Amino acid sequence: MCHNCKHEVTPEDLKTLPGVKCPFCGGRILYKVRPPVVKRVKSN
């Protein structure tokens, strides 16, 4: 996900440009989208 335009960028989109940039706006700050899974830890 791009920081500037909030567009989700796929790994195939990143291969089109040299370096790590958003192919839509040219922003260099990208976030990893994580699934909304909560990890449960059992306590004693």
N, C-alpha and C positions, 0 to 999 in steps of 0.2 A: 504494500500500500504506500503510495506516495504521500509525503508530508504536505506538499504544496497543493496539489490538485485533488487529493483523496481518492485517486483512481487505483484500482487493484491492478498490479503489474504481474504478469505471468513470467516464468523463466524463459519462455520463448520470446517474449517482448524484450527482455534484457539482452538477448543474443543479437538483436538487430543493430544496437549501437555499441561502439567501443567503450569500455569502462562500465561503471554502474550508474546509470542515469535513467530517469523516467522518460520513456519514449514519447510521452504526450506533452509534458511541460518542460522537460530538461532538468528537473530538480534532482539533487543528489542525495537527499535524505529519504531513505526507504525503510518502512517498518515491516516486520514479519507478522503476518496475520495468524493468530493462534486460535484454535477451536475453543468454544466456550465450555470446556470440560473442567469440573471442579474435582480436584484430587482429594479423596477422603482418607484420613489417617486415623486409625483406631488407637485410642489411648487406654491405658490400664487403670 
